Structure formats: C-alpha cells, structure tokens
Amino acid sequence: MNQDGTFGVLSGFDDWANLKFDFQNTGDFDDGEHSFSTRVVEVDFITHLQIPEDIEIDIRPGNDINPINPRSQGTILVALLSTDGFDAPTQVDQSSLTFGRTGVEPSLAFCNTTPQDVNGDGLLDLVCHFRTQTAAFQAGSTQGVLRGETVEGAAITGTDSVLIVP
C-alpha cells in the first residue's frame, strides 16, 4: 500500500489521508468524483458476491429415499420446483446447470422440453436428467447439490437428500 515493498502496520495520526490508490491517478478522479460517459448500472451486494439464491429441488420425484447407485450408467432425474415467486421452466438457464456430490459436476444430460407439476402444487416444474457417473457420488454421500443460474445471471443452488446404494 505504501509502495515501499514492505509489509507492516501503518502508524501515526495522518496515515489514512496519505493512502494513495491507483484509481485516484486517473483523469476521471481529478476532482474527487468519477464521471461516466455512459449510464452506470449499480450492482447490489448480493449480485456482486453472487450469493446463490436457494431453490427447491426434488431428486427422483416421487421417491423420498432418493437412492443412487454411483456405478449406474443411467441418469438421475432432478426436478427444479417452481414457487409463487419463481417459475423454474422459464427462469432457469438450463445450460448453466451442474449437479452431483458437490454441485460443480458437469453432469447435465438434458432437460425435458415439457414442464410438469411433479409435486402437485399446481405449478409447472423443470425436470432435468443428470449423468449418474459424472455426478460423482461416493459411499457416504448424503445430499445432492444442484447449481446454476437464472436467465438473468443470478446464481441458484438447491439440495436434497440421497441414499447411496450398491
């Protein structure tokens, strides 16, 4: 920060006034404020940090145990559930979806083209298929994690319990 190549504690009564930041050396900040030639869109704290919004998912809809055999050559059905404020079929960027043991596994096979109400709440849900082996579940895994984004770029995440079976 002091541009002296050392690390240490700043001391003295006027240290804060003498801190220099690179952005202060640009022409736009000569008068202490930044001018823009184009409109600036403010980013809120949550968007800046990309704190994912929790969504509800149902692994293997209709099965409360959610058994998964990690050696299976098939797919795992995962429903992204809609709520009154979230329409999964229209708001989720399907190409961004990842699912598995940690949630970063690129296991998406495809999403159904026709939404369906898998939980009987009257709202259409997005149903997707994820490759079992790519999802990388292991003995002892207790939850599946889905991550992705909305079509507007907001991060989403959802979890549901799983039971690993041989």
Phi and psi in radians as a Rosetta constraint file:
Dihedral C 1 N 2 CA 2 C 2 CIRCULARHARMONIC -1.491 0.35
Dihedral N 2 CA 2 C 2 N 3 CIRCULARHARMONIC -0.097 0.35
Dihedral C 2 N 3 CA 3 C 3 CIRCULARHARMONIC 1.049 0.35
Dihedral N 3 CA 3 C 3 N 4 CIRCULARHARMONIC 0.518 0.35
Dihedral C 3 N 4 CA 4 C 4 CIRCULARHARMONIC -1.861 0.35
Dihedral N 4 CA 4 C 4 N 5 CIRCULARHARMONIC 0.049 0.35
Dihedral C 4 N 5 CA 5 C 5 CIRCULARHARMONIC 1.343 0.35
Dihedral N 5 CA 5 C 5 N 6 CIRCULARHARMONIC 0.138 0.35
Dihedral C 5 N 6 CA 6 C 6 CIRCULARHARMONIC -2.072 0.35
Dihedral N 6 CA 6 C 6 N 7 CIRCULARHARMONIC 2.796 0.35
Dihedral C 6 N 7 CA 7 C 7 CIRCULARHARMONIC -1.914 0.35
Dihedral N 7 CA 7 C 7 N 8 CIRCULARHARMONIC 2.316 0.35
Dihedral C 7 N 8 CA 8 C 8 CIRCULARHARMONIC -3.004 0.35
Dihedral N 8 CA 8 C 8 N 9 CIRCULARHARMONIC -3.125 0.35
Dihedral C 8 N 9 CA 9 C 9 CIRCULARHARMONIC -1.597 0.35
Dihedral N 9 CA 9 C 9 N 10 CIRCULARHARMONIC 2.289 0.35
Dihedral C 9 N 10 CA 10 C 10 CIRCULARHARMONIC -1.322 0.35
Dihedral N 10 CA 10 C 10 N 11 CIRCULARHARMONIC 2.280 0.35
Dihedral C 10 N 11 CA 11 C 11 CIRCULARHARMONIC -2.307 0.35
Dihedral N 11 CA 11 C 11 N 12 CIRCULARHARMONIC 2.867 0.35
Dihedral C 11 N 12 CA 12 C 12 CIRCULARHARMONIC 1.845 0.35
Dihedral N 12 CA 12 C 12 N 13 CIRCULARHARMONIC 2.802 0.35
Dihedral C 12 N 13 CA 13 C 13 CIRCULARHARMONIC -1.357 0.35
Dihedral N 13 CA 13 C 13 N 14 CIRCULARHARMONIC -0.354 0.35
Dihedral C 13 N 14 CA 14 C 14 CIRCULARHARMONIC -2.001 0.35
Dihedral N 14 CA 14 C 14 N 15 CIRCULARHARMONIC 0.328 0.35
Dihedral C 14 N 15 CA 15 C 15 CIRCULARHARMONIC -1.050 0.35
Dihedral N 15 CA 15 C 15 N 16 CIRCULARHARMONIC -0.762 0.35
Dihedral C 15 N 16 CA 16 C 16 CIRCULARHARMONIC -1.092 0.35
Dihedral N 16 CA 16 C 16 N 17 CIRCULARHARMONIC -0.643 0.35
Dihedral C 16 N 17 CA 17 C 17 CIRCULARHARMONIC -1.212 0.35
Dihedral N 17 CA 17 C 17 N 18 CIRCULARHARMONIC -0.357 0.35
Dihedral C 17 N 18 CA 18 C 18 CIRCULARHARMONIC -1.755 0.35
Dihedral N 18 CA 18 C 18 N 19 CIRCULARHARMONIC 0.039 0.35
Dihedral C 18 N 19 CA 19 C 19 CIRCULARHARMONIC -1.200 0.35
Dihedral N 19 CA 19 C 19 N 20 CIRCULARHARMONIC 2.371 0.35
Dihedral C 19 N 20 CA 20 C 20 CIRCULARHARMONIC -2.077 0.35
Dihedral N 20 CA 20 C 20 N 21 CIRCULARHARMONIC 2.282 0.35
Dihedral C 20 N 21 CA 21 C 21 CIRCULARHARMONIC -1.982 0.35
Dihedral N 21 CA 21 C 21 N 22 CIRCULARHARMONIC 2.537 0.35
Dihedral C 21 N 22 CA 22 C 22 CIRCULARHARMONIC -1.008 0.35
Dihedral N 22 CA 22 C 22 N 23 CIRCULARHARMONIC -0.636 0.35
Dihedral C 22 N 23 CA 23 C 23 CIRCULARHARMONIC -1.129 0.35
Dihedral N 23 CA 23 C 23 N 24 CIRCULARHARMONIC -0.384 0.35
Dihedral C 23 N 24 CA 24 C 24 CIRCULARHARMONIC -1.239 0.35
Dihedral N 24 CA 24 C 24 N 25 CIRCULARHARMONIC -0.281 0.35
Dihedral C 24 N 25 CA 25 C 25 CIRCULARHARMONIC -1.570 0.35
Dihedral N 25 CA 25 C 25 N 26 CIRCULARHARMONIC 0.017 0.35
Dihedral C 25 N 26 CA 26 C 26 CIRCULARHARMONIC -1.512 0.35
Dihedral N 26 CA 26 C 26 N 27 CIRCULARHARMONIC 2.697 0.35
Dihedral C 26 N 27 CA 27 C 27 CIRCULARHARMONIC -1.052 0.35
Dihedral N 27 CA 27 C 27 N 28 CIRCULARHARMONIC -0.521 0.35
Dihedral C 27 N 28 CA 28 C 28 CIRCULARHARMONIC -1.173 0.35
Dihedral N 28 CA 28 C 28 N 29 CIRCULARHARMONIC -0.329 0.35
Dihedral C 28 N 29 CA 29 C 29 CIRCULARHARMONIC -1.889 0.35
Dihedral N 29 CA 29 C 29 N 30 CIRCULARHARMONIC 0.205 0.35
Dihedral C 29 N 30 CA 30 C 30 CIRCULARHARMONIC -0.989 0.35
Dihedral N 30 CA 30 C 30 N 31 CIRCULARHARMONIC -0.640 0.35
Dihedral C 30 N 31 CA 31 C 31 CIRCULARHARMONIC -1.705 0.35
Dihedral N 31 CA 31 C 31 N 32 CIRCULARHARMONIC 0.202 0.35
Dihedral C 31 N 32 CA 32 C 32 CIRCULARHARMONIC 1.596 0.35
Dihedral N 32 CA 32 C 32 N 33 CIRCULARHARMONIC -0.075 0.35
Dihedral C 32 N 33 CA 33 C 33 CIRCULARHARMONIC -2.398 0.35
Dihedral N 33 CA 33 C 33 N 34 CIRCULARHARMONIC 2.765 0.35
Dihedral C 33 N 34 CA 34 C 34 CIRCULARHARMONIC -1.691 0.35
Dihedral N 34 CA 34 C 34 N 35 CIRCULARHARMONIC 2.334 0.35
Dihedral C 34 N 35 CA 35 C 35 CIRCULARHARMONIC -1.890 0.35
Dihedral N 35 CA 35 C 35 N 36 CIRCULARHARMONIC 2.532 0.35
Dihedral C 35 N 36 CA 36 C 36 CIRCULARHARMONIC -2.132 0.35
Dihedral N 36 CA 36 C 36 N 37 CIRCULARHARMONIC 2.421 0.35
Dihedral C 36 N 37 CA 37 C 37 CIRCULARHARMONIC -1.492 0.35
Dihedral N 37 CA 37 C 37 N 38 CIRCULARHARMONIC -0.262 0.35
Dihedral C 37 N 38 CA 38 C 38 CIRCULARHARMONIC -2.182 0.35
Dihedral N 38 CA 38 C 38 N 39 CIRCULARHARMONIC 2.859 0.35
Dihedral C 38 N 39 CA 39 C 39 CIRCULARHARMONIC -1.150 0.35
Dihedral N 39 CA 39 C 39 N 40 CIRCULARHARMONIC 2.383 0.35
Dihedral C 39 N 40 CA 40 C 40 CIRCULARHARMONIC -1.765 0.35
Dihedral N 40 CA 40 C 40 N 41 CIRCULARHARMONIC 2.298 0.35
Dihedral C 40 N 41 CA 41 C 41 CIRCULARHARMONIC -1.700 0.35
Dihedral N 41 CA 41 C 41 N 42 CIRCULARHARMONIC 2.103 0.35
Dihedral C 41 N 42 CA 42 C 42 CIRCULARHARMONIC -1.286 0.35
Dihedral N 42 CA 42 C 42 N 43 CIRCULARHARMONIC 2.480 0.35
Dihedral C 42 N 43 CA 43 C 43 CIRCULARHARMONIC -1.915 0.35
Dihedral N 43 CA 43 C 43 N 44 CIRCULARHARMONIC 2.248 0.35
Dihedral C 43 N 44 CA 44 C 44 CIRCULARHARMONIC -1.378 0.35
Dihedral N 44 CA 44 C 44 N 45 CIRCULARHARMONIC 2.938 0.35
Dihedral C 44 N 45 CA 45 C 45 CIRCULARHARMONIC -1.026 0.35
Dihedral N 45 CA 45 C 45 N 46 CIRCULARHARMONIC -0.801 0.35
Dihedral C 45 N 46 CA 46 C 46 CIRCULARHARMONIC -1.143 0.35
Dihedral N 46 CA 46 C 46 N 47 CIRCULARHARMONIC -0.726 0.35
Dihedral C 46 N 47 CA 47 C 47 CIRCULARHARMONIC -1.131 0.35
Dihedral N 47 CA 47 C 47 N 48 CIRCULARHARMONIC -0.725 0.35
Dihedral C 47 N 48 CA 48 C 48 CIRCULARHARMONIC -1.047 0.35
Dihedral N 48 CA 48 C 48 N 49 CIRCULARHARMONIC -0.770 0.35
Dihedral C 48 N 49 CA 49 C 49 CIRCULARHARMONIC -1.425 0.35
Dihedral N 49 CA 49 C 49 N 50 CIRCULARHARMONIC -0.230 0.35
Dihedral C 49 N 50 CA 50 C 50 CIRCULARHARMONIC 0.955 0.35
Dihedral N 50 CA 50 C 50 N 51 CIRCULARHARMONIC 0.801 0.35
Dihedral C 50 N 51 CA 51 C 51 CIRCULARHARMONIC -1.217 0.35
Dihedral N 51 CA 51 C 51 N 52 CIRCULARHARMONIC 2.081 0.35
Dihedral C 51 N 52 CA 52 C 52 CIRCULARHARMONIC -1.177 0.35
Dihedral N 52 CA 52 C 52 N 53 CIRCULARHARMONIC 2.479 0.35
Dihedral C 52 N 53 CA 53 C 53 CIRCULARHARMONIC -1.423 0.35
Dihedral N 53 CA 53 C 53 N 54 CIRCULARHARMONIC 2.299 0.35
Dihedral C 53 N 54 CA 54 C 54 CIRCULARHARMONIC -1.310 0.35
Dihedral N 54 CA 54 C 54 N 55 CIRCULARHARMONIC 2.293 0.35
Dihedral C 54 N 55 CA 55 C 55 CIRCULARHARMONIC -2.131 0.35
Dihedral N 55 CA 55 C 55 N 56 CIRCULARHARMONIC 2.825 0.35
Dihedral C 55 N 56 CA 56 C 56 CIRCULARHARMONIC -1.587 0.35
Dihedral N 56 CA 56 C 56 N 57 CIRCULARHARMONIC 2.336 0.35
Dihedral C 56 N 57 CA 57 C 57 CIRCULARHARMONIC -2.204 0.35
Dihedral N 57 CA 57 C 57 N 58 CIRCULARHARMONIC 2.779 0.35
Dihedral C 57 N 58 CA 58 C 58 CIRCULARHARMONIC -2.323 0.35
Dihedral N 58 CA 58 C 58 N 59 CIRCULARHARMONIC 1.913 0.35
Dihedral C 58 N 59 CA 59 C 59 CIRCULARHARMONIC -1.385 0.35
Dihedral N 59 CA 59 C 59 N 60 CIRCULARHARMONIC 2.306 0.35
Dihedral C 59 N 60 CA 60 C 60 CIRCULARHARMONIC 0.871 0.35
Dihedral N 60 CA 60 C 60 N 61 CIRCULARHARMONIC 1.173 0.35
Dihedral C 60 N 61 CA 61 C 61 CIRCULARHARMONIC -0.852 0.35
Dihedral N 61 CA 61 C 61 N 62 CIRCULARHARMONIC 2.387 0.35
Dihedral C 61 N 62 CA 62 C 62 CIRCULARHARMONIC 1.579 0.35
Dihedral N 62 CA 62 C 62 N 63 CIRCULARHARMONIC -0.062 0.35
Dihedral C 62 N 63 CA 63 C 63 CIRCULARHARMONIC -2.217 0.35
Dihedral N 63 CA 63 C 63 N 64 CIRCULARHARMONIC 1.928 0.35
Dihedral C 63 N 64 CA 64 C 64 CIRCULARHARMONIC -1.263 0.35
Dihedral N 64 CA 64 C 64 N 65 CIRCULARHARMONIC -0.350 0.35
Dihedral C 64 N 65 CA 65 C 65 CIRCULARHARMONIC -1.465 0.35
Dihedral N 65 CA 65 C 65 N 66 CIRCULARHARMONIC -0.546 0.35
Dihedral C 65 N 66 CA 66 C 66 CIRCULARHARMONIC 0.968 0.35
Dihedral N 66 CA 66 C 66 N 67 CIRCULARHARMONIC 0.992 0.35
Dihedral C 66 N 67 CA 67 C 67 CIRCULARHARMONIC -1.211 0.35
Dihedral N 67 CA 67 C 67 N 68 CIRCULARHARMONIC 2.444 0.35
Dihedral C 67 N 68 CA 68 C 68 CIRCULARHARMONIC -2.358 0.35
Dihedral N 68 CA 68 C 68 N 69 CIRCULARHARMONIC 2.212 0.35
Dihedral C 68 N 69 CA 69 C 69 CIRCULARHARMONIC -1.770 0.35
Dihedral N 69 CA 69 C 69 N 70 CIRCULARHARMONIC 1.874 0.35
Dihedral C 69 N 70 CA 70 C 70 CIRCULARHARMONIC -1.033 0.35
Dihedral N 70 CA 70 C 70 N 71 CIRCULARHARMONIC -0.339 0.35
Dihedral C 70 N 71 CA 71 C 71 CIRCULARHARMONIC -1.540 0.35
Dihedral N 71 CA 71 C 71 N 72 CIRCULARHARMONIC -0.081 0.35
Dihedral C 71 N 72 CA 72 C 72 CIRCULARHARMONIC -1.072 0.35
Dihedral N 72 CA 72 C 72 N 73 CIRCULARHARMONIC 2.489 0.35
Dihedral C 72 N 73 CA 73 C 73 CIRCULARHARMONIC -1.565 0.35
Dihedral N 73 CA 73 C 73 N 74 CIRCULARHARMONIC 0.042 0.35
Dihedral C 73 N 74 CA 74 C 74 CIRCULARHARMONIC -1.622 0.35
Dihedral N 74 CA 74 C 74 N 75 CIRCULARHARMONIC -2.681 0.35
Dihedral C 74 N 75 CA 75 C 75 CIRCULARHARMONIC -2.157 0.35
Dihedral N 75 CA 75 C 75 N 76 CIRCULARHARMONIC 2.823 0.35
Dihedral C 75 N 76 CA 76 C 76 CIRCULARHARMONIC -1.905 0.35
Dihedral N 76 CA 76 C 76 N 77 CIRCULARHARMONIC 2.202 0.35
Dihedral C 76 N 77 CA 77 C 77 CIRCULARHARMONIC -1.437 0.35
Dihedral N 77 CA 77 C 77 N 78 CIRCULARHARMONIC 2.233 0.35
Dihedral C 77 N 78 CA 78 C 78 CIRCULARHARMONIC -2.299 0.35
Dihedral N 78 CA 78 C 78 N 79 CIRCULARHARMONIC 2.207 0.35
Dihedral C 78 N 79 CA 79 C 79 CIRCULARHARMONIC -1.764 0.35
Dihedral N 79 CA 79 C 79 N 80 CIRCULARHARMONIC 2.276 0.35
Dihedral C 79 N 80 CA 80 C 80 CIRCULARHARMONIC -1.661 0.35
Dihedral N 80 CA 80 C 80 N 81 CIRCULARHARMONIC 1.971 0.35
Dihedral C 80 N 81 CA 81 C 81 CIRCULARHARMONIC -1.492 0.35
Dihedral N 81 CA 81 C 81 N 82 CIRCULARHARMONIC 2.347 0.35
Dihedral C 81 N 82 CA 82 C 82 CIRCULARHARMONIC -1.405 0.35
Dihedral N 82 CA 82 C 82 N 83 CIRCULARHARMONIC 2.681 0.35
Dihedral C 82 N 83 CA 83 C 83 CIRCULARHARMONIC -2.278 0.35
Dihedral N 83 CA 83 C 83 N 84 CIRCULARHARMONIC -3.134 0.35
Dihedral C 83 N 84 CA 84 C 84 CIRCULARHARMONIC -1.039 0.35
Dihedral N 84 CA 84 C 84 N 85 CIRCULARHARMONIC -0.530 0.35
Dihedral C 84 N 85 CA 85 C 85 CIRCULARHARMONIC -1.845 0.35
Dihedral N 85 CA 85 C 85 N 86 CIRCULARHARMONIC 0.091 0.35
Dihedral C 85 N 86 CA 86 C 86 CIRCULARHARMONIC -2.503 0.35
Dihedral N 86 CA 86 C 86 N 87 CIRCULARHARMONIC 2.017 0.35
Dihedral C 86 N 87 CA 87 C 87 CIRCULARHARMONIC -1.786 0.35
Dihedral N 87 CA 87 C 87 N 88 CIRCULARHARMONIC 1.628 0.35
Dihedral C 87 N 88 CA 88 C 88 CIRCULARHARMONIC -0.941 0.35
Dihedral N 88 CA 88 C 88 N 89 CIRCULARHARMONIC -0.825 0.35
Dihedral C 88 N 89 CA 89 C 89 CIRCULARHARMONIC -1.046 0.35
Dihedral N 89 CA 89 C 89 N 90 CIRCULARHARMONIC -0.566 0.35
Dihedral C 89 N 90 CA 90 C 90 CIRCULARHARMONIC -1.749 0.35
Dihedral N 90 CA 90 C 90 N 91 CIRCULARHARMONIC -0.361 0.35
Dihedral C 90 N 91 CA 91 C 91 CIRCULARHARMONIC -1.736 0.35
Dihedral N 91 CA 91 C 91 N 92 CIRCULARHARMONIC -0.263 0.35
Dihedral C 91 N 92 CA 92 C 92 CIRCULARHARMONIC -1.600 0.35
Dihedral N 92 CA 92 C 92 N 93 CIRCULARHARMONIC 2.309 0.35
Dihedral C 92 N 93 CA 93 C 93 CIRCULARHARMONIC -1.414 0.35
Dihedral N 93 CA 93 C 93 N 94 CIRCULARHARMONIC 1.723 0.35
Dihedral C 93 N 94 CA 94 C 94 CIRCULARHARMONIC -1.016 0.35
Dihedral N 94 CA 94 C 94 N 95 CIRCULARHARMONIC -0.606 0.35
Dihedral C 94 N 95 CA 95 C 95 CIRCULARHARMONIC -1.196 0.35
Dihedral N 95 CA 95 C 95 N 96 CIRCULARHARMONIC -0.256 0.35
Dihedral C 95 N 96 CA 96 C 96 CIRCULARHARMONIC -1.569 0.35
Dihedral N 96 CA 96 C 96 N 97 CIRCULARHARMONIC -0.122 0.35
Dihedral C 96 N 97 CA 97 C 97 CIRCULARHARMONIC -1.267 0.35
Dihedral N 97 CA 97 C 97 N 98 CIRCULARHARMONIC 2.344 0.35
Dihedral C 97 N 98 CA 98 C 98 CIRCULARHARMONIC -2.286 0.35
Dihedral N 98 CA 98 C 98 N 99 CIRCULARHARMONIC 2.639 0.35
Dihedral C 98 N 99 CA 99 C 99 CIRCULARHARMONIC -2.709 0.35
Dihedral N 99 CA 99 C 99 N 100 CIRCULARHARMONIC 2.487 0.35
Dihedral C 99 N 100 CA 100 C 100 CIRCULARHARMONIC 2.801 0.35
Dihedral N 100 CA 100 C 100 N 101 CIRCULARHARMONIC -2.658 0.35
Dihedral C 100 N 101 CA 101 C 101 CIRCULARHARMONIC -1.075 0.35
Dihedral N 101 CA 101 C 101 N 102 CIRCULARHARMONIC -0.713 0.35
Dihedral C 101 N 102 CA 102 C 102 CIRCULARHARMONIC -1.906 0.35
Dihedral N 102 CA 102 C 102 N 103 CIRCULARHARMONIC -0.310 0.35
Dihedral C 102 N 103 CA 103 C 103 CIRCULARHARMONIC 1.706 0.35
Dihedral N 103 CA 103 C 103 N 104 CIRCULARHARMONIC -0.073 0.35
Dihedral C 103 N 104 CA 104 C 104 CIRCULARHARMONIC -1.879 0.35
Dihedral N 104 CA 104 C 104 N 105 CIRCULARHARMONIC 0.089 0.35
Dihedral C 104 N 105 CA 105 C 105 CIRCULARHARMONIC -1.285 0.35
Dihedral N 105 CA 105 C 105 N 106 CIRCULARHARMONIC 2.189 0.35
Dihedral C 105 N 106 CA 106 C 106 CIRCULARHARMONIC -1.390 0.35
Dihedral N 106 CA 106 C 106 N 107 CIRCULARHARMONIC 1.229 0.35
Dihedral C 106 N 107 CA 107 C 107 CIRCULARHARMONIC -1.816 0.35
Dihedral N 107 CA 107 C 107 N 108 CIRCULARHARMONIC 0.078 0.35
Dihedral C 107 N 108 CA 108 C 108 CIRCULARHARMONIC -1.085 0.35
Dihedral N 108 CA 108 C 108 N 109 CIRCULARHARMONIC 2.170 0.35
Dihedral C 108 N 109 CA 109 C 109 CIRCULARHARMONIC -1.615 0.35
Dihedral N 109 CA 109 C 109 N 110 CIRCULARHARMONIC -0.953 0.35
Dihedral C 109 N 110 CA 110 C 110 CIRCULARHARMONIC -3.008 0.35
Dihedral N 110 CA 110 C 110 N 111 CIRCULARHARMONIC 2.856 0.35
Dihedral C 110 N 111 CA 111 C 111 CIRCULARHARMONIC -1.979 0.35
Dihedral N 111 CA 111 C 111 N 112 CIRCULARHARMONIC 2.526 0.35
Dihedral C 111 N 112 CA 112 C 112 CIRCULARHARMONIC -1.062 0.35
Dihedral N 112 CA 112 C 112 N 113 CIRCULARHARMONIC 2.476 0.35
Dihedral C 112 N 113 CA 113 C 113 CIRCULARHARMONIC -1.342 0.35
Dihedral N 113 CA 113 C 113 N 114 CIRCULARHARMONIC -0.384 0.35
Dihedral C 113 N 114 CA 114 C 114 CIRCULARHARMONIC -1.923 0.35
Dihedral N 114 CA 114 C 114 N 115 CIRCULARHARMONIC 2.051 0.35
Dihedral C 114 N 115 CA 115 C 115 CIRCULARHARMONIC -1.132 0.35
Dihedral N 115 CA 115 C 115 N 116 CIRCULARHARMONIC 2.714 0.35
Dihedral C 115 N 116 CA 116 C 116 CIRCULARHARMONIC -2.536 0.35
Dihedral N 116 CA 116 C 116 N 117 CIRCULARHARMONIC 2.687 0.35
Dihedral C 116 N 117 CA 117 C 117 CIRCULARHARMONIC -1.538 0.35
Dihedral N 117 CA 117 C 117 N 118 CIRCULARHARMONIC 1.663 0.35
Dihedral C 117 N 118 CA 118 C 118 CIRCULARHARMONIC -1.460 0.35
Dihedral N 118 CA 118 C 118 N 119 CIRCULARHARMONIC -0.330 0.35
Dihedral C 118 N 119 CA 119 C 119 CIRCULARHARMONIC -1.963 0.35
Dihedral N 119 CA 119 C 119 N 120 CIRCULARHARMONIC 0.150 0.35
Dihedral C 119 N 120 CA 120 C 120 CIRCULARHARMONIC 1.200 0.35
Dihedral N 120 CA 120 C 120 N 121 CIRCULARHARMONIC 0.425 0.35
Dihedral C 120 N 121 CA 121 C 121 CIRCULARHARMONIC -1.668 0.35
Dihedral N 121 CA 121 C 121 N 122 CIRCULARHARMONIC 0.064 0.35
Dihedral C 121 N 122 CA 122 C 122 CIRCULARHARMONIC 1.506 0.35
Dihedral N 122 CA 122 C 122 N 123 CIRCULARHARMONIC 0.001 0.35
Dihedral C 122 N 123 CA 123 C 123 CIRCULARHARMONIC -1.920 0.35
Dihedral N 123 CA 123 C 123 N 124 CIRCULARHARMONIC 2.421 0.35
Dihedral C 123 N 124 CA 124 C 124 CIRCULARHARMONIC -1.347 0.35
Dihedral N 124 CA 124 C 124 N 125 CIRCULARHARMONIC 2.362 0.35
Dihedral C 124 N 125 CA 125 C 125 CIRCULARHARMONIC -1.948 0.35
Dihedral N 125 CA 125 C 125 N 126 CIRCULARHARMONIC 2.767 0.35
Dihedral C 125 N 126 CA 126 C 126 CIRCULARHARMONIC -1.652 0.35
Dihedral N 126 CA 126 C 126 N 127 CIRCULARHARMONIC 2.185 0.35
Dihedral C 126 N 127 CA 127 C 127 CIRCULARHARMONIC -1.978 0.35
Dihedral N 127 CA 127 C 127 N 128 CIRCULARHARMONIC 2.150 0.35
Dihedral C 127 N 128 CA 128 C 128 CIRCULARHARMONIC -2.184 0.35
Dihedral N 128 CA 128 C 128 N 129 CIRCULARHARMONIC 2.726 0.35
Dihedral C 128 N 129 CA 129 C 129 CIRCULARHARMONIC -2.007 0.35
Dihedral N 129 CA 129 C 129 N 130 CIRCULARHARMONIC 2.307 0.35
Dihedral C 129 N 130 CA 130 C 130 CIRCULARHARMONIC -2.144 0.35
Dihedral N 130 CA 130 C 130 N 131 CIRCULARHARMONIC 2.381 0.35
Dihedral C 130 N 131 CA 131 C 131 CIRCULARHARMONIC -1.134 0.35
Dihedral N 131 CA 131 C 131 N 132 CIRCULARHARMONIC 2.149 0.35
Dihedral C 131 N 132 CA 132 C 132 CIRCULARHARMONIC -1.034 0.35
Dihedral N 132 CA 132 C 132 N 133 CIRCULARHARMONIC -0.854 0.35
Dihedral C 132 N 133 CA 133 C 133 CIRCULARHARMONIC -1.189 0.35
Dihedral N 133 CA 133 C 133 N 134 CIRCULARHARMONIC -0.617 0.35
Dihedral C 133 N 134 CA 134 C 134 CIRCULARHARMONIC -1.222 0.35
Dihedral N 134 CA 134 C 134 N 135 CIRCULARHARMONIC -0.448 0.35
Dihedral C 134 N 135 CA 135 C 135 CIRCULARHARMONIC -1.168 0.35
Dihedral N 135 CA 135 C 135 N 136 CIRCULARHARMONIC -0.305 0.35
Dihedral C 135 N 136 CA 136 C 136 CIRCULARHARMONIC 1.043 0.35
Dihedral N 136 CA 136 C 136 N 137 CIRCULARHARMONIC 0.641 0.35
Dihedral C 136 N 137 CA 137 C 137 CIRCULARHARMONIC -1.213 0.35
Dihedral N 137 CA 137 C 137 N 138 CIRCULARHARMONIC 2.593 0.35
Dihedral C 137 N 138 CA 138 C 138 CIRCULARHARMONIC -2.248 0.35
Dihedral N 138 CA 138 C 138 N 139 CIRCULARHARMONIC 2.841 0.35
Dihedral C 138 N 139 CA 139 C 139 CIRCULARHARMONIC -0.947 0.35
Dihedral N 139 CA 139 C 139 N 140 CIRCULARHARMONIC 2.316 0.35
Dihedral C 139 N 140 CA 140 C 140 CIRCULARHARMONIC 1.666 0.35
Dihedral N 140 CA 140 C 140 N 141 CIRCULARHARMONIC -0.222 0.35
Dihedral C 140 N 141 CA 141 C 141 CIRCULARHARMONIC -1.091 0.35
Dihedral N 141 CA 141 C 141 N 142 CIRCULARHARMONIC 2.402 0.35
Dihedral C 141 N 142 CA 142 C 142 CIRCULARHARMONIC -2.097 0.35
Dihedral N 142 CA 142 C 142 N 143 CIRCULARHARMONIC -0.161 0.35
Dihedral C 142 N 143 CA 143 C 143 CIRCULARHARMONIC -2.559 0.35
Dihedral N 143 CA 143 C 143 N 144 CIRCULARHARMONIC 2.668 0.35
Dihedral C 143 N 144 CA 144 C 144 CIRCULARHARMONIC -1.834 0.35
Dihedral N 144 CA 144 C 144 N 145 CIRCULARHARMONIC 2.487 0.35
Dihedral C 144 N 145 CA 145 C 145 CIRCULARHARMONIC -2.133 0.35
Dihedral N 145 CA 145 C 145 N 146 CIRCULARHARMONIC 2.244 0.35
Dihedral C 145 N 146 CA 146 C 146 CIRCULARHARMONIC -1.935 0.35
Dihedral N 146 CA 146 C 146 N 147 CIRCULARHARMONIC 2.362 0.35
Dihedral C 146 N 147 CA 147 C 147 CIRCULARHARMONIC -2.287 0.35
Dihedral N 147 CA 147 C 147 N 148 CIRCULARHARMONIC 2.715 0.35
Dihedral C 147 N 148 CA 148 C 148 CIRCULARHARMONIC 3.086 0.35
Dihedral N 148 CA 148 C 148 N 149 CIRCULARHARMONIC -2.792 0.35
Dihedral C 148 N 149 CA 149 C 149 CIRCULARHARMONIC -2.441 0.35
Dihedral N 149 CA 149 C 149 N 150 CIRCULARHARMONIC 2.750 0.35
Dihedral C 149 N 150 CA 150 C 150 CIRCULARHARMONIC -1.417 0.35
Dihedral N 150 CA 150 C 150 N 151 CIRCULARHARMONIC 2.959 0.35
Dihedral C 150 N 151 CA 151 C 151 CIRCULARHARMONIC -1.122 0.35
Dihedral N 151 CA 151 C 151 N 152 CIRCULARHARMONIC -0.329 0.35
Dihedral C 151 N 152 CA 152 C 152 CIRCULARHARMONIC -1.569 0.35
Dihedral N 152 CA 152 C 152 N 153 CIRCULARHARMONIC -0.026 0.35
Dihedral C 152 N 153 CA 153 C 153 CIRCULARHARMONIC 1.643 0.35
Dihedral N 153 CA 153 C 153 N 154 CIRCULARHARMONIC 0.084 0.35
Dihedral C 153 N 154 CA 154 C 154 CIRCULARHARMONIC -1.381 0.35
Dihedral N 154 CA 154 C 154 N 155 CIRCULARHARMONIC 2.392 0.35
Dihedral C 154 N 155 CA 155 C 155 CIRCULARHARMONIC -1.278 0.35
Dihedral N 155 CA 155 C 155 N 156 CIRCULARHARMONIC 2.471 0.35
Dihedral C 155 N 156 CA 156 C 156 CIRCULARHARMONIC -2.274 0.35
Dihedral N 156 CA 156 C 156 N 157 CIRCULARHARMONIC 2.675 0.35
Dihedral C 156 N 157 CA 157 C 157 CIRCULARHARMONIC -2.605 0.35
Dihedral N 157 CA 157 C 157 N 158 CIRCULARHARMONIC 2.601 0.35
Dihedral C 157 N 158 CA 158 C 158 CIRCULARHARMONIC -2.597 0.35
Dihedral N 158 CA 158 C 158 N 159 CIRCULARHARMONIC 2.611 0.35
Dihedral C 158 N 159 CA 159 C 159 CIRCULARHARMONIC -2.343 0.35
Dihedral N 159 CA 159 C 159 N 160 CIRCULARHARMONIC 2.707 0.35
Dihedral C 159 N 160 CA 160 C 160 CIRCULARHARMONIC -2.664 0.35
Dihedral N 160 CA 160 C 160 N 161 CIRCULARHARMONIC 2.708 0.35
Dihedral C 160 N 161 CA 161 C 161 CIRCULARHARMONIC -1.289 0.35
Dihedral N 161 CA 161 C 161 N 162 CIRCULARHARMONIC 2.667 0.35
Dihedral C 161 N 162 CA 162 C 162 CIRCULARHARMONIC -2.376 0.35
Dihedral N 162 CA 162 C 162 N 163 CIRCULARHARMONIC 2.772 0.35
Dihedral C 162 N 163 CA 163 C 163 CIRCULARHARMONIC -2.192 0.35
Dihedral N 163 CA 163 C 163 N 164 CIRCULARHARMONIC 2.039 0.35
Dihedral C 163 N 164 CA 164 C 164 CIRCULARHARMONIC -1.403 0.35
Dihedral N 164 CA 164 C 164 N 165 CIRCULARHARMONIC 2.215 0.35
Dihedral C 164 N 165 CA 165 C 165 CIRCULARHARMONIC -2.142 0.35
Dihedral N 165 CA 165 C 165 N 166 CIRCULARHARMONIC 2.665 0.35
